């Protein structure tokens, strides 16, 4: 899976957590935030979709099972709209202030879920999302890798995306792994089945050398 190099912010540090459902992204995001704050850094902990007023409405549409089937292109555009608002109002302002931004999901989720998962042309999904985000890329993307059957088993109820077929989620998983393999300098792939503290330690070790 080949993607464009993108643009990296010259100020601040942008870290993204990616992976399939139930991989522990939220847990590891919070642990990294706590460690950075304790070390004296200013951190913005955020997520996609839904961490803006506009995004909350978009999140309701794309994740509510009551929405039912959407055109796959419609789904791409809704997620991209959330990203555009998120980058312009949350991510870029924080980076301009020299802060650390940690996001739970970003462009790779679109490439994995709508590209690989929905079997859409990756180049087209990427083009829409790169435009929506002004081509901004994270300095580091942490992929928490988990077998879909294990990750999905952690949920009692499932949203519209979680409720997709196991085959869909297997394509998503492979999509994340392919993205990481194509650009290892900007990725850290970790086994999500490992102990929470061990995963957190591996992330801290990688991030420590990148801090401004």
Backbone bond lengths (Angstrom), bond angles and torsions (degrees), N, CA, C in turn:
res aa  C-N    CA-C-N  psi(-1)  N-CA   C-N-CA  omega(-1)  CA-C   N-CA-C  phi
1 X - - - 1.461 - - 1.520 108.60 -
2 X 1.325 117.82 118.09 1.457 122.50 -176.90 1.523 109.61 -108.92
3 X 1.340 116.20 134.56 1.458 120.98 177.30 1.519 108.78 -131.83
4 X 1.319 116.17 162.96 1.462 120.53 -179.26 1.525 110.27 -72.02
5 X 1.341 118.22 155.07 1.460 120.96 -176.99 1.518 113.91 -66.40
6 X 1.332 118.70 -32.04 1.451 120.79 178.68 1.514 113.37 73.87
7 X 1.332 115.68 -172.68 1.459 123.78 -176.25 1.524 109.02 -119.83
8 X 1.331 116.14 137.15 1.459 121.39 178.71 1.524 109.69 -110.54
9 X 1.311 116.68 134.17 1.464 120.88 179.65 1.523 110.57 -61.85
10 X 1.336 115.70 140.20 1.462 120.59 178.35 1.521 111.79 -85.10
11 X 1.312 116.81 -10.34 1.467 120.87 178.00 1.517 109.28 -123.61
12 X 1.331 115.15 154.75 1.449 119.88 179.02 1.519 112.11 68.06
13 X 1.322 115.10 -171.74 1.465 122.36 178.32 1.517 107.49 -138.38
14 X 1.327 115.91 130.26 1.463 122.29 -176.41 1.519 108.63 -115.43
15 X 1.343 116.38 112.80 1.464 122.93 -178.63 1.519 108.70 -118.30
16 X 1.314 115.53 133.72 1.460 120.73 -178.67 1.526 110.18 -121.88
17 X 1.328 115.69 140.98 1.467 121.86 173.49 1.522 108.76 -108.25
18 X 1.334 115.68 128.44 1.455 121.72 179.76 1.523 109.94 -131.06
19 X 1.312 115.18 165.70 1.455 120.97 178.02 1.511 110.57 147.08
20 X 1.310 115.25 173.42 1.455 120.39 -178.45 1.514 113.08 -75.21
21 X 1.311 115.10 -176.94 1.469 121.12 -178.38 1.533 110.58 -65.52
22 X 1.330 115.30 137.11 1.452 120.36 176.72 1.509 115.36 74.16
23 X 1.339 117.04 18.82 1.467 119.89 -177.01 1.527 112.71 -82.05
24 X 1.313 118.24 -13.57 1.463 120.55 179.69 1.514 113.92 95.86
25 X 1.313 118.12 22.82 1.465 121.89 -178.43 1.521 112.17 -61.39
26 X 1.320 116.49 -45.50 1.470 119.89 -177.97 1.527 111.18 -63.86
27 X 1.324 116.05 -41.49 1.470 120.45 179.29 1.517 110.76 -61.70
28 X 1.319 117.01 -48.89 1.460 120.11 -177.81 1.530 111.85 -70.03
29 X 1.314 117.81 -31.94 1.464 120.80 175.36 1.523 110.89 -61.02
30 X 1.326 116.16 -45.48 1.465 120.56 -179.50 1.527 111.39 -67.36
31 X 1.331 117.41 -39.46 1.459 120.04 178.86 1.526 111.25 -64.36
32 X 1.328 116.91 -40.51 1.466 119.86 178.07 1.526 110.55 -66.78
33 X 1.313 116.35 -40.59 1.469 119.58 177.70 1.526 110.60 -59.30
34 X 1.317 116.91 -46.32 1.467 121.22 -177.76 1.529 110.65 -61.42
35 X 1.322 116.96 -42.30 1.455 121.50 -179.96 1.520 111.03 -64.51
36 X 1.315 117.12 -42.97 1.466 121.22 -179.33 1.522 111.57 -67.83
37 X 1.317 116.75 -42.21 1.469 120.07 178.36 1.523 110.66 -63.07
38 X 1.327 116.66 -42.68 1.468 120.55 177.86 1.520 111.70 -61.46
39 X 1.346 116.30 -27.67 1.466 121.19 179.15 1.531 112.12 -86.32
40 X 1.328 116.82 0.73 1.456 120.21 174.71 1.516 115.89 97.88
41 X 1.326 117.92 9.46 1.462 120.92 -179.43 1.528 110.94 -91.58
42 X 1.317 116.08 148.98 1.460 121.58 173.03 1.515 107.81 -89.21
43 X 1.324 116.21 125.34 1.467 121.38 -171.53 1.522 110.16 -125.36
44 X 1.314 115.59 137.47 1.464 122.39 169.52 1.522 107.00 -110.28
45 X 1.323 116.00 114.84 1.466 122.20 178.20 1.523 107.71 -99.96
46 X 1.317 117.22 120.51 1.453 120.70 -173.45 1.517 110.41 -140.66
47 X 1.322 116.95 -177.32 1.466 120.07 -176.02 1.522 109.90 -159.67
48 X 1.332 114.08 163.20 1.470 122.03 173.10 1.531 108.79 -134.73
49 X 1.330 115.87 146.21 1.460 127.44 -8.06 1.523 111.70 -85.00
50 X 1.340 116.57 155.56 1.457 119.64 166.50 1.501 119.52 115.51
51 X 1.344 120.03 5.19 1.461 118.62 -176.96 1.531 112.77 -94.41
52 X 1.320 116.33 32.16 1.467 123.14 169.53 1.522 106.18 -141.65
53 X 1.328 117.08 167.04 1.466 119.83 179.00 1.527 110.61 -60.92
54 X 1.327 116.47 -44.81 1.464 120.12 177.30 1.530 110.14 -64.90
55 X 1.327 115.46 -42.24 1.452 120.24 -177.83 1.511 113.83 -61.19
56 X 1.332 117.18 -33.01 1.462 119.72 -179.78 1.535 110.84 -63.41
57 X 1.322 116.30 -38.74 1.468 119.25 177.49 1.520 111.07 -68.14
58 X 1.333 116.47 -40.85 1.461 120.43 178.91 1.518 110.75 -65.88
59 X 1.333 117.05 -39.79 1.461 121.21 178.82 1.527 110.91 -60.01
60 X 1.325 115.57 -40.96 1.456 119.63 179.68 1.523 110.93 -60.08
61 X 1.324 116.19 -39.92 1.464 120.46 -178.99 1.527 111.21 -67.98
62 X 1.329 116.70 -50.11 1.470 119.16 -171.30 1.522 113.55 -77.13
63 X 1.341 117.97 -23.74 1.464 119.51 -175.87 1.524 114.82 -105.19
64 X 1.324 118.31 -19.02 1.460 120.38 -177.93 1.533 109.90 -71.29
65 X 1.344 117.93 122.09 1.470 119.63 178.20 1.527 112.50 -56.15
66 X 1.349 116.94 -26.59 1.457 120.11 -179.68 1.523 112.70 -65.90
67 X 1.331 116.90 -18.98 1.464 120.17 177.18 1.516 111.34 -63.05
68 X 1.328 116.38 -33.82 1.452 120.11 179.97 1.516 112.17 73.60
69 X 1.298 116.42 -154.61 1.461 120.89 -178.13 1.519 111.25 -73.37
70 X 1.327 114.97 138.32 1.461 122.13 173.50 1.522 107.76 -121.15
71 X 1.319 115.92 151.82 1.455 118.66 166.85 1.516 107.69 -55.68
72 X 1.320 117.61 136.87 1.459 120.19 -179.51 1.519 111.57 -60.98
73 X 1.316 117.30 -33.53 1.465 120.21 177.45 1.520 110.84 -69.86
74 X 1.320 116.32 -37.09 1.472 119.76 175.20 1.517 110.07 -59.96
75 X 1.328 116.72 -43.68 1.463 121.19 -179.93 1.527 110.76 -60.92
76 X 1.337 117.12 -43.86 1.463 121.08 177.48 1.520 110.46 -57.35
77 X 1.326 116.90 -46.29 1.461 120.92 -175.55 1.528 111.88 -69.19
78 X 1.308 117.82 -36.06 1.465 120.30 178.24 1.528 110.88 -65.60
79 X 1.322 116.57 -45.53 1.461 119.69 176.89 1.529 111.14 -63.64
80 X 1.333 116.98 -38.79 1.462 120.21 179.72 1.524 111.17 -65.73
81 X 1.326 117.33 -36.64 1.463 120.50 177.59 1.528 110.66 -63.29
82 X 1.317 116.51 -41.21 1.468 120.03 175.78 1.521 110.64 -60.00
83 X 1.324 116.95 -42.83 1.468 121.09 -179.35 1.523 111.74 -65.03
84 X 1.322 116.94 -41.10 1.464 120.36 179.98 1.522 110.76 -59.59
85 X 1.320 116.98 -47.32 1.463 121.24 -179.70 1.528 110.81 -66.97
86 X 1.316 116.09 -39.65 1.460 121.75 -178.74 1.526 111.30 -63.75
87 X 1.330 116.59 -47.21 1.463 120.64 -179.13 1.528 110.99 -65.17
88 X 1.321 116.95 -45.47 1.466 120.57 -175.68 1.527 112.89 -68.42
89 X 1.328 117.54 -35.24 1.466 119.57 -172.37 1.527 114.75 -104.65
90 X 1.338 117.45 -18.01 1.470 120.19 -177.56 1.527 111.98 -119.87
91 X 1.316 117.15 -56.58 1.460 120.95 -169.28 1.528 112.49 -72.70
92 X 1.311 117.78 -56.21 1.470 120.11 -176.92 1.532 113.32 -61.75
93 X 1.337 119.96 -42.84 1.469 118.67 177.45 1.527 113.08 -59.79
94 X 1.332 116.92 -38.94 1.467 120.30 179.98 1.524 110.97 -68.34
95 X 1.313 117.10 -42.49 1.464 119.90 177.96 1.526 110.76 -64.28
96 X 1.318 117.56 -37.63 1.467 121.12 178.73 1.522 111.38 -63.17
97 X 1.332 116.05 -27.74 1.473 120.49 177.10 1.523 111.39 -83.46
98 X 1.329 117.92 -1.77 1.456 121.68 179.70 1.506 113.84 82.04
99 X 1.326 118.08 20.91 1.455 121.74 -177.12 1.532 111.79 -91.02
100 X 1.316 115.25 169.97 1.459 121.09 174.72 1.526 108.01 -94.62
101 X 1.314 116.62 125.82 1.462 121.78 177.00 1.526 108.42 -108.65
102 X 1.327 115.90 125.57 1.461 122.35 175.40 1.514 107.09 -116.21
103 X 1.321 117.06 119.85 1.459 119.31 178.82 1.525 111.48 -118.77
104 X 1.299 114.53 137.43 1.464 122.87 173.59 1.526 106.14 -90.51
105 X 1.326 116.97 97.81 1.460 128.68 -177.42 1.529 111.61 86.18
106 X 1.358 112.70 146.58 1.461 120.32 179.01 1.536 107.59 -159.75
107 X 1.318 118.40 -145.17 1.466 121.92 -173.76 1.525 112.40 -61.46
108 X 1.321 117.90 -36.90 1.462 119.39 -178.59 1.523 112.42 -58.78
109 X 1.323 117.20 -29.66 1.463 119.29 177.18 1.516 110.74 -64.59
110 X 1.331 116.63 -39.06 1.466 119.38 176.63 1.521 110.70 -64.99
111 X 1.337 116.60 -42.81 1.456 120.15 -179.29 1.532 111.44 -65.27
112 X 1.323 116.54 -37.38 1.462 120.49 -178.62 1.528 111.95 -79.80
113 X 1.336 117.00 -46.50 1.463 119.82 -175.04 1.535 112.45 -79.26
114 X 1.328 116.61 -50.22 1.459 118.34 -177.61 1.530 111.73 -86.98
115 X 1.339 117.82 -30.92 1.451 120.50 176.79 1.508 111.38 -76.19
116 X 1.332 116.85 -70.65 1.461 120.89 -177.94 1.535 112.10 -71.64
117 X 1.326 116.67 -45.25 1.461 120.09 -176.26 1.511 113.05 -64.86
118 X 1.340 116.38 -48.74 1.465 120.82 -179.55 1.525 112.26 -85.48
119 X 1.328 115.75 -4.00 1.465 121.18 178.94 1.526 111.89 60.59
120 X 1.342 115.72 40.29 1.458 121.68 173.62 1.526 109.15 -91.82
121 X 1.318 116.36 162.40 1.465 120.79 179.12 1.527 109.28 -63.25
122 X 1.323 116.46 118.42 1.458 120.73 -176.12 1.523 111.81 -57.74
123 X 1.316 117.40 -41.84 1.461 120.50 -177.92 1.522 111.50 -60.34
124 X 1.326 117.45 -36.44 1.460 120.57 -179.56 1.529 110.75 -72.57
125 X 1.327 117.14 -42.86 1.470 120.59 177.71 1.524 109.95 -62.84
126 X 1.315 116.10 -41.97 1.458 120.16 179.66 1.521 111.15 -63.80
127 X 1.320 117.24 -44.22 1.470 120.99 -178.56 1.524 110.88 -57.86
128 X 1.322 117.10 -46.68 1.465 121.14 -179.77 1.528 110.65 -61.69
129 X 1.330 116.65 -43.77 1.461 120.19 -175.70 1.525 112.69 -75.59
130 X 1.334 117.59 -34.74 1.461 119.31 176.50 1.517 110.28 -65.86
131 X 1.321 116.42 -39.06 1.467 119.33 177.19 1.529 110.63 -65.38
132 X 1.327 116.78 -43.21 1.465 121.26 -178.29 1.521 112.20 -62.68
133 X 1.321 117.28 -31.16 1.468 121.44 -176.01 1.530 113.18 -104.37
134 X 1.337 116.43 14.00 1.470 121.10 -177.10 1.521 111.28 55.93
135 X 1.325 116.40 29.75 1.462 124.19 176.96 1.530 113.26 64.48
136 X 1.332 117.16 20.36 1.467 121.31 -178.53 1.525 110.58 -76.40
137 X 1.346 116.22 128.22 1.454 121.35 178.46 1.524 110.80 -115.33
138 X 1.343 116.96 149.31 1.467 119.82 174.77 1.530 110.69 -67.83
139 X 1.328 115.94 149.77 1.464 119.54 172.36 1.529 110.38 -68.76
140 X 1.340 116.07 -30.18 1.463 121.18 178.45 1.517 109.35 -145.94
141 X 1.320 115.24 134.00 1.464 121.16 172.93 1.521 108.29 -116.75
142 X 1.322 115.73 120.84 1.463 122.10 177.60 1.521 107.88 -96.27
143 X 1.320 116.43 118.05 1.465 121.61 177.26 1.520 108.50 -101.48
144 X 1.318 115.85 116.43 1.461 121.43 175.87 1.519 106.94 -94.70
145 X 1.318 115.39 108.38 1.458 121.70 -170.92 1.525 111.30 -93.67
146 X 1.321 115.72 128.06 1.465 120.71 179.44 1.524 108.75 -144.98
147 X 1.312 116.01 143.12 1.456 121.04 173.73 1.534 108.56 -62.10
148 X 1.338 118.87 128.01 1.470 120.82 -175.57 1.524 114.30 -52.51
149 X 1.313 118.00 -40.32 1.466 119.47 -178.63 1.520 111.54 -62.06
150 X 1.333 116.58 -31.33 1.464 120.13 178.51 1.521 111.01 -77.91
151 X 1.331 116.79 -45.21 1.456 119.88 -178.98 1.508 113.33 -64.19
152 X 1.319 117.02 -43.87 1.459 120.94 -179.29 1.515 111.86 -67.85
153 X 1.319 116.67 -23.80 1.454 120.29 179.68 1.521 113.53 -70.03
154 X 1.334 117.23 -9.19 1.459 121.14 -179.77 1.527 112.51 -84.26
155 X 1.342 117.97 -4.18 1.454 121.73 -176.64 1.520 110.78 -107.62
156 X 1.327 115.89 135.35 1.462 119.92 172.82 1.529 109.88 -81.06
157 X 1.314 116.17 -45.73 1.453 121.33 175.46 1.514 109.08 -115.06
158 X 1.326 118.15 155.49 1.453 121.19 -176.59 1.523 110.53 -125.36
159 X 1.347 114.83 140.38 1.452 118.58 175.14 1.531 109.31 -81.62
160 X 1.315 115.89 -173.52 1.460 120.62 -173.49 1.530 112.60 -61.42
161 X 1.339 117.62 -37.57 1.458 121.08 179.82 1.525 111.12 -80.07
162 X 1.312 116.85 -43.11 1.468 119.84 177.88 1.527 111.46 -58.98
163 X 1.336 116.42 -28.99 1.452 121.13 -177.02 1.523 114.84 -80.95
164 X 1.340 117.46 2.69 1.461 120.00 176.92 1.532 110.09 -69.88
165 X 1.313 116.20 168.77 1.464 121.45 -174.45 1.528 111.79 -65.89
166 X 1.321 115.87 159.30 1.458 120.86 176.98 1.526 110.03 -61.69
167 X 1.313 117.61 -37.02 1.464 120.98 178.49 1.523 111.12 -62.33
168 X 1.316 116.93 -39.30 1.463 121.45 175.51 1.521 110.68 -57.72
169 X 1.329 116.28 -49.44 1.464 120.54 -177.59 1.529 112.00 -68.50
170 X 1.316 117.60 -29.15 1.461 119.94 174.94 1.531 110.87 -67.72
171 X 1.322 117.01 -38.18 1.467 119.97 175.63 1.529 110.57 -65.76
172 X 1.312 116.27 -38.07 1.471 120.83 177.74 1.526 110.28 -61.86
173 X 1.322 115.78 -47.66 1.472 119.81 179.42 1.523 111.01 -56.49
174 X 1.327 116.49 -47.20 1.458 119.58 -179.51 1.526 111.06 -65.46
175 X 1.326 116.19 -32.63 1.460 119.52 176.58 1.514 111.97 -60.57
176 X 1.323 117.82 -45.23 1.467 121.28 177.46 1.534 110.94 -61.70
177 X 1.315 116.49 -44.72 1.464 120.12 -178.14 1.526 111.18 -64.88
178 X 1.318 117.00 -37.38 1.463 120.12 178.61 1.523 111.12 -66.66
179 X 1.331 117.15 -40.32 1.458 120.53 177.87 1.527 110.89 -61.56
180 X 1.317 116.35 -43.99 1.461 120.57 -179.34 1.523 111.50 -66.34
181 X 1.320 116.57 -39.88 1.467 120.21 -178.98 1.522 111.46 -65.96
182 X 1.330 116.99 -29.03 1.462 120.69 -177.74 1.525 112.98 -78.37
183 X 1.342 117.77 -15.01 1.473 120.57 -176.61 1.529 109.63 -148.99
184 X 1.329 118.10 64.46 1.475 120.91 -172.25 1.516 114.03 -62.89
185 X 1.326 119.04 -23.41 1.463 120.53 -179.33 1.523 112.43 -65.71
186 X 1.327 117.13 -25.03 1.461 120.88 -176.45 1.526 113.08 -110.83
187 X 1.322 116.28 12.74 1.469 120.59 -178.52 1.524 111.01 -130.07
188 X 1.326 114.47 152.28 1.459 122.67 169.93 1.518 106.36 -133.24
189 X 1.325 116.78 113.34 1.464 121.75 -179.56 1.521 109.09 -101.49
190 X 1.318 115.91 125.88 1.460 121.13 -177.24 1.526 110.08 -130.18
191 X 1.317 115.53 147.14 1.455 121.83 178.11 1.535 108.46 -75.14
192 X 1.315 116.48 114.67 1.466 120.98 -176.79 1.520 112.63 -68.74
193 X 1.347 117.78 -10.60 1.465 120.57 178.77 1.523 112.18 -82.92
194 X 1.327 117.17 -9.98 1.469 120.71 179.52 1.530 110.25 -68.72
195 X 1.318 115.67 167.54 1.463 120.43 178.92 1.524 109.91 -61.68
196 X 1.325 115.80 142.21 1.466 121.44 -177.50 1.522 111.15 -55.19
197 X 1.324 117.75 -44.08 1.463 120.96 -178.22 1.526 111.62 -66.98
198 X 1.315 117.27 -35.21 1.469 120.41 179.14 1.530 110.67 -68.06
199 X 1.319 116.06 -40.62 1.467 119.68 176.99 1.518 109.97 -63.10
200 X 1.321 116.64 -45.85 1.463 120.93 -179.43 1.520 111.32 -60.54
201 X 1.326 117.10 -39.96 1.467 120.67 -179.67 1.526 110.97 -64.95
202 X 1.326 117.50 -40.61 1.461 121.17 178.91 1.528 110.97 -64.82
203 X 1.317 116.40 -37.65 1.467 120.37 178.17 1.520 110.57 -67.93
204 X 1.328 116.82 -44.13 1.469 120.05 179.67 1.525 110.97 -61.28
205 X 1.324 116.52 -40.18 1.466 120.13 -179.79 1.526 110.68 -60.61
206 X 1.317 116.74 -42.38 1.463 120.34 -179.73 1.525 111.27 -70.69
207 X 1.312 117.50 -42.55 1.461 121.46 -176.61 1.520 111.71 -71.04
208 X 1.311 117.64 -33.16 1.477 121.31 -176.56 1.520 112.11 -54.43
209 X 1.317 116.54 -38.62 1.455 120.11 -178.08 1.509 114.21 -79.32
210 X 1.326 117.47 -2.76 1.460 122.34 -177.17 1.520 112.93 -109.24
211 X 1.312 117.05 -7.06 1.473 120.00 -171.80 1.537 111.09 -68.01
212 X 1.336 115.37 141.41 1.472 119.44 178.43 1.513 111.11 -68.72
